[in-house]
């Protein structure tokens, strides 16, 4: 399956001084896109502000439409041509309705987990938890009872279990899965879908409190507000994603201090900090879809039964038409999105095993032709926030880039030392190094000038 080009037809209908484009795509001399030509993005006049408002509205409109409805620019390589082909496993992502939806094999996966439509490109991942949905089986229940298939799960099926505390006095109430492999220094992320019942505070915990493998690796979520209410100093990262029908996907990340087999606990709490209380045999919460995986980000949910399950890496390749545009006389590639992982930042553009443009662990942008690198540090931001990157190449040779509207960086090298046979978004070879959520991919048939490049490199707002 293919993803149509998500070009934002910016400045269309504006005055002649704002309109960008060649009369015929791919022919004639290489044009350099100047700052004046994209001054509509600079908000320098009321007219500019109106143009930008129109562009942003169109951007959001396009973002909410299926690929078949997206616009094709008059100068596109081929009107209606595709930009990406995606090879992938089936996966479950948050749909526009707030429910988990299954995306078929070899189909672009659009996730609405952040509240807007984004193309999700992920590396391979393995869910180490067994019986991720049948939580009344492999899991050990300690002073808790379970009612299986008690309510509608995040995917719309009636498969979510309710966990109820028993009447034990001033003690803990939890479920546990044991014998989970961990390795010293290798980050692990635990996630689960939770919904408040009579109890709204629930704790996720790696290791049994202060254990051999994790120390203070826990966080308590308040399901009445969808916020983290308390966390231990052994947790390096937490996240809460809201879904439909009162469900939240909650995750914690921690780094083991020893190698071996550890435990995962999910505890009922009477408050943000108290897990030792007297139950009444009635109060509880709903739980579904537990996942434990390597890395510092909860990837798309992977259901399991009696064994761990691995989802293969996504491979998003530019089509021949898009690749031809980029390797021609001159072009500019614009990417906007989010790089959520601090440990495994993504390659934005790669091919033939060379990371031609990647986000670094420090949040900068690095270009490489396989030998010589160009670092774009102006505009660097914390990994996990949105990014906007504009990359241009032209005869000379010349490569030019900007990040998040920061100062442009330029040198006299091409994007590659040898013209690549394959170009990828999200990875250099057949699988991304880290996850990336893409808001926009645009290919412009110009070499963006030094003033224009930062204007094109605006993060999604």
N, C-alpha and C positions, 0 to 999 in steps of 0.2 A: 504494500500500500504506500501511498505517497502523501506528502504534505505540500500543499500549494504555497507559493511564495507569499509571505505575509507582509507585503509592501504597504507602507502607509503613503498614500498619494499626497504627500505634503505639498502645500502651497498651490494645489490645483485650484484654478479659478481666481488666483490672486492677480495682481497687476503684472504687467510684462516684466517689470524689474525683479519679480520674485520667482517667476516660472523657471523651473530647471528642466533641462533635457536636451538630447540630441534630436534632430529631426528624424533620423533613422538609427535604430539601435545597432551598435557594433560597427558602424561605418564612419568614415571621415577621420579627421585628426583627433588625437586624444585631447579632451578638454579638461581643464583643471577647475574644479568647483571652488569658487571663492567665498570668502566670508560674506561679501555683499549679497551673493546669491542665496545664502541661507540666513540672511539677517532676520528673517521672520522668526527664527528661533531665539534671537537675542533679546526680544521684548523691548526694543529701543523706542518704539512708537506705539500709539494706540492701535494703529493698523496692524503692526506686528503682533501685538497681544491678541487681537482678534483672530489672526491667522493661526497663531499657536493654539488658541482655544479650540479652533476648528480642527486642527491637526490632532490634538489630544483626544477630542471627542471621536474623531474618525478612528483613531488608534484603539480606543476602548470598544468602539462598535465592531471593528474588525476582530478584536480579541475575543468577542463573544460569539462570533459566527463560526459555523463549520468551515473547513478548508475550501469546500466547493463554492462558498459564497464570497470568498475574498477577492479583492480587486486585482486586476492585472494592469500594470502600468503600460502606456502606449509604447514605451521603448524597451519593454521586456524582451529577453532573448527570443521567446516565442510566447505569444499571448496564450495564457492558460497553461503554460508549461509548469512542471513541478520543480520544487527546490530540493527536497530531501526524499530519500527512501530509507525506511527504518526496518532493520532486522532485529527482532526482539522476541522474548517469551511473552506469554499472556501475563498480564499484571492487573492488580486492583488499585484504582486511584479514586480520589474524591471527585464526584461528578458535580455538575452545576446545581443539582438538586440537594447536595449535601450528603447523598448516600454513596457508599462504595460501589463502583461499577467495574466490571471486568472488561479489560481492553484485549482484543483478540491478538493472536500471534502476528508479528510483522505489521503492526499497526501503530501509528504515532499515538502516544499516551498523553492526553491532555488532562492535567490535574487542576482542580479548583481548591486545593488545600489552603492556599493563601488568600482565597477570596476572589481571585481572578484567574483567567484561563492561561495556563502555562504548559509548554511542551516539556515533559519530564524525560530526561536522559540519565540513566543510572548504570553504574558498574554492576557486576554480579554480586549477589548477596545470598546468604544462607540463614534461614530461621532455625536456630538450634533448639527451640522449645518444641516439645512433643505435645500432641493433642491441643493445638492452639485454640480450638473452639470447643472441643468436648472436655471442658475443665473439671468434670466430675469423674474422670477416668485416671489418667497417669498422675494427676496432681494429688498431693497429700493435704487433707483438710484438717486443720487444727482448731478445735472448738468452733467449728462452723459447719453448717449444713448447706446443701445446694439443691436448687430446683432447676433441672435442666430445661432448656428451650422455653424459658419463662416469658420472654418478650421479644420484640422485633430487634434484630441485630443491625449494625451499621450498614449491612448490604441489603436490608429489606426482608430477609428471611427470618423466620421465628426460630432462632438458634442461640440466642443469648441466654446465659445462665444467671440466676440470682443467687447470691451468697448471703446467708443470714447468720448472725452471731448467735451462739447458744447462750445459756444462762450461767456460765461459769463466772466466778466472782473475781474482780480486780485482776484480770490477766489479759493476755493477748489473744487475738482471733485472726487467723490468717490461713492462706493456702500456700503451698510450697512445691516447687519442682527442684529436684536434686540432680547430681551427677552431670552438671553442665560444664563443658571444658572451657578453661580460661588460661591465658598466657601472660606472664609478667610483662607489663608495659604496653600491652596491646589493648586499646580502648574497646569497650563493649557498650552497646546501647540496648536497653530494655524498653519495650513499649507495650501498651495494652489499650484497648478501647474500654472506657469506663462510663457509667451512667449512674447518677445519684438515685438512691431509693430513699428509705428513711434516714440512711446515713449518707452524708455528702463528703466526708473526708476519707480519702483512701491513700495509702502509702505504697509506692513501688520501692523495692529494696533489693540490691545485689549483695549476696552474702548475708549471713545471719548476724546483722548488726556489725559489731567490730569483730571480724573474722580473720582467718588466715589469709584470705584472698582479697577482700575488700575492707576498707575502713570507712565507716560513716557514709556509705554509698546509698543514700535514700533520698526520696523527696515525697512530700505529701501534697496532693492536689485537692483544692476545694471545688467540688463539682457543682456547687451552686453558683459559682462565679467563673469557673473555667480558668483559675489561676493557681500557680504554685504557692502554697501557703507556708511551706517550711521545707528546708533541705539540709542535708549534711555536708560537711566540708570535703567529703570524698567525691562528691558529684561535680563534674566539670561542665555539665551542660544539661539543661532541661528544656522541654518544649510541650506546648499544649495546643492541639488543633481541634477546632470546633467542627462537628458534623451535624447532620439533621437529627431531630427527635431527642435532643438532650444528650447526645453522645459526645465524648471527647476522646481523642487519641493523645495519650500522655506518654512522654519518653524521658528517660534519664540516661546519662552517659557517665561512666567511671572507668578508671584504669586499674587493673589488678596489680597487686603487689607481690604475687607469687603465681606459679604455674601449677595447675591441678584441676580438680573438679569442684565447683562451687554450687551455690543454691540461688534461687530466685524466690522471693517472698512478696505476696500482695496482701497487705494488712488492712483490716477495718480500723478506723480511728474514731474516737469520740470528739476529737478536736484536732487542730493543726499539729499538736505536739504529743498528744496522749494516746498511746496504743494499749494501755493497761486499764481496762474498765469492765464493769459488770454488764453482760448482755441480757436481753429480755426474750430471746428466742423468736423475735419478730423482725427486728430492724436489720436492714442489709443494703446491698448495692448490686448493680448488674455489671457483668464482666464478659469480655469476648475478645478474641484475636490477639493473644499474647505473642510477642516476638522478641527474641534475643539474637543479636547479630554483632559482627565485628564492625568497628568504625564509630564515628561520633555523630552519626545522623540516622534517624529511623527511616529506613527506605520503605518503598511501597510494600504493603502487607503481603506476606507469603503464608498461606494456610498450610498446616501440617496435620498429620494423623500419628502414625506409629514410628515415624522416622523424621529426621531433619530434611528440609527441602531447600534446594538451591534454585534461584531464578538466574538465568543467564544474563550476560551484559547486553545492553542495547548497542546497536551499531547504526549511527545516523550518517549516511553518506550523501554528499551533494550529488545531484544528478549531473549527467554529461552537459546539459544546457547551462546549469549554474557554474559548473567547473570551467566550462569554456569561457564564460563571461569573466571569471576571476583571473584566468591565466592569459587573457587577451592583452591588448596594448595598455590598458589601465582600468582599474576598478576600485571601488571602496566597499568594504563589508562592514555592516553595522549590526551589532548584537546587543540586545538588552536582556537582562535576566537576573537570577540570583544564584550565587555559588555558596550553598549552605554549609559545606564541610570545611573546617579549619585544618583538618589532618590530610585531606585529599582534595585540594582545590582542582577545578577542572581544566582540561585543555579546551579552549574555545574553537580553535581551528588546527587541524592536524592532518597528516597524511603520510603514507609510506614510512610510518614509524617515527616521524619527526613532529614534535610539538611546536608548531609555527607560531601559535599565540596561546598563552595560558595565563590564568590567574595564579599568582604565587601565594604561599602561605601567609605572607604579609599583606595581601590584598592589592599588590601591584599587578601590572600587566607586563608580560615578557614576550618578546618576539624572538624567534630563532630560525635561521636558515639551515640548521643542523651543525653549524660551525660558529657563527658570530651571533651574539645576542644583543638585543636592544631593550633596555628596561624603561618602562613608562611608570615613573613613581608619582608624578603629579596626578592628583585625583585619587590616590590610593585610599581605600576604605577598609573597614573591618570586614573580614570574610563573614558571610552570612547575610550581609546587606545587599541591596540591589546594585548592579553594575550596568554601565553603558560603555561600550567599546566601539571605536571606529578605527578601522584598519584600511589603509590605502596603499596601493602599489602602482608604479608607473615605470616608464622607460627611463633609463639613466645609468644603472638601476636606481630605484628609490623605494624606500618603505617609510611609512609615516603612520603614527598612531596616537590616540588620545584616550584617556579613561575618565569617565564621570565628569566630563567637561573641563578637565585639567589641561595644563599646558601641553602642547604637542611635542612629540619626540620624533626625530627624523635622522636617517643615515643613508649612506649610499650602498645599500644592499637590497637584494630581492627578498621575497618571502621564503624562497627556497633556493638551494644550490643546484638542484636538479628538478625539472618540472615534474610534479607528482602525478602518478596515475590515478590516485584516489585522494579525495579531500573529504574530511569528516568534521562534523560539529560535535563537540563533547569528548573527543578522543583522538589520539594519534594513530592508533591501530584499531583492531576490531574489538573495542571495548573501552569505555571511558575510565580515566583514573579516579574521578570523583563525580558525584552527582551534580547536575546543573538543571535549573528550571529556566526555560527560555520564554521571554515575553515577545520578542520580535527578532526576526532575521530579515535583513534587507541587503540587496546587492545593487549598488549604484554604478552605472557605466561611466563614471568619471574618476579622475584622481582628485580626491578632496584636498584642497589647499590647506596651508598652515592655519589660516583663520577659520576655515570651514570645519576642519576635523574635530576640534573640541565641541563645536555646536552640534555635530551629529552624535557625539559621544555622551549623550545625556542619559542618566539612569532613569528607569521607569519611575514615575511619580504617582 
